[in-house]
């Protein structure tokens, strides 16, 4: 795959790193946020030259400034994520395409009235509206030569196989397979791989402590607090059966990008996430060879 300015990517595994592994998050009270320069420097040192874009304002809003920063660290962006479904994201899609991304990952975060039960299912009319919005984002992505990958994500509208099947039937959008979020939601990632075979456009490789995942699922522990307690563990050290999921992906002929996406909260500037990321890479690289 071509990089910035035509440079060939040095990635041989189509493996990218997410800034979330360094504790980067768009939520104000998520935790200590280290500088983009440090994240990019460390990603360049241990990765294979590919990253995802991170949340808004992680990279400069001006695409020429973002491209210059990426060039300086010999990195290229393969995908970017949006946690909303309320508008067409034309500006963000344009920015992503300009900095070199090929995929927009979209999580359908619900609009909820405070009086609405958190787990209430969408009505048929609400599903029709959601699928119409997904179609609108597809059109935006097509204009900017981006692929759309809808991410089933715990706490979002689309979480498990039933919602994924409805998405697949009602739209032409691709899917982002996020192994950890499927496990947190109580879904089997292999079942989702088989259900969405041919429609998976991007993969998040991650692993979880299944006891903490169960507590998040049954609402006895909040997601943010669980992340602080190491809900996400280095890939291969939890109960998400990542090897089984990647073997299923290989069996379907998946040839797209993988991203190590292990959400982390840093307590202080002294926290050093690099060791956990390196342990994930030690497990993942042979897996993708």
C-alpha positions, 0 to 999 in steps of 0.5 A, a space after each residue: 500500500 502506498 504511503 504519504 508522498 508515494 512512499 511504500 509502507 514498510 508493514 508486511 503484516 498490514 498491522 497498524 497501532 491505535 493511539 488509544 493504546 497510549 491512553 489517547 481518548 476524546 473524553 475529557 476525564 479519560 485520564 492523562 493525555 500524552 503528546 501526539 509527538 511522543 505517541 508517534 515517535 513510540 509507534 514508529 519505533 515499535 510498529 510497522 509504519 502504520 497507525 490509525 488517526 486517533 480522536 479529533 484533535 490528536 493530529 492537527 486539524 489542518 491536513 497539511 500539518 498532519 501530513 507533515 507530522 506523519 512524514 516526520 515520523 515515517 508513519 501513515 494513517 490507514 483508518 480513522 474512527 467516528 463515534 456518532 451517527 448524527 450527521 454525514 461526517 463530510 468534513 472528517 471524511 475529507 480530512 481522513 482521505 487527505 491524510 491518506 486513510 482508506 477506511 472510516 470506522 463508524 460506531 453508531 452511538 445512540 441518541 437517548 432520552 434520559 427517560 429511555 431505558 439504556 438497553 431498549 431495542 430500536 423500533 422498526 422506524 428507528 432502525 429505518 432511520 439508522 440504516 438511512 443515516 448509514 447509507 448517507 455516510 456510505 455516500 460521503 465515504 464513496 465521494 472521498 474514496 473511503 471504505 465504510 466499516 461500521 463497528 459493533 461496539 458495547 454501548 452502541 446501537 449495534 453490538 451483537 449478531 442480531 444487530 449486525 445481521 440487520 445492518 448487513 441486510 439493510 445496508 451495503 456498509 462494511 463491518 469493523 470487527 472489534 474482538 474485545 467489544 464483541 466479547 464485552 457485549 456477549 457475542 462470539 467474534 467467530 460467529 460474527 466473522 462467519 456472519 459478516 464474511 466478505 463484508 469485514 473491512 477492518 479489524 481491531 485486535 485486542 483482548 480482555 479480562 473476561 471477568 471484568 468484561 462480564 461485570 461491564 456487560 451486566 452493568 455492575 461496573 462502568 466501562 471507564 472504571 473497568 478500563 482503569 482496572 485493566 479490562 484490556 490486557 495485552 493481546 493473547 493474555 486474556 480470554 477473547 480467543 484472539 487466535 481463534 478469531 484470526 484463524 476464522 478471518 483467514 479462512 474467509 479470505 480477509 486481506 485487510 488491515 488489522 489494528 492493535 486497539 487496546 483502550 488504556 487510561 493513564 493515571 499520571 505522566 509517569 505511566 508507561 504503556 509501551 511495555 503492554 503494547 510491545 507484549 501485544 506485538 510479540 503475540 500478534 506478529 507471529 499470528 499474522 505471519 
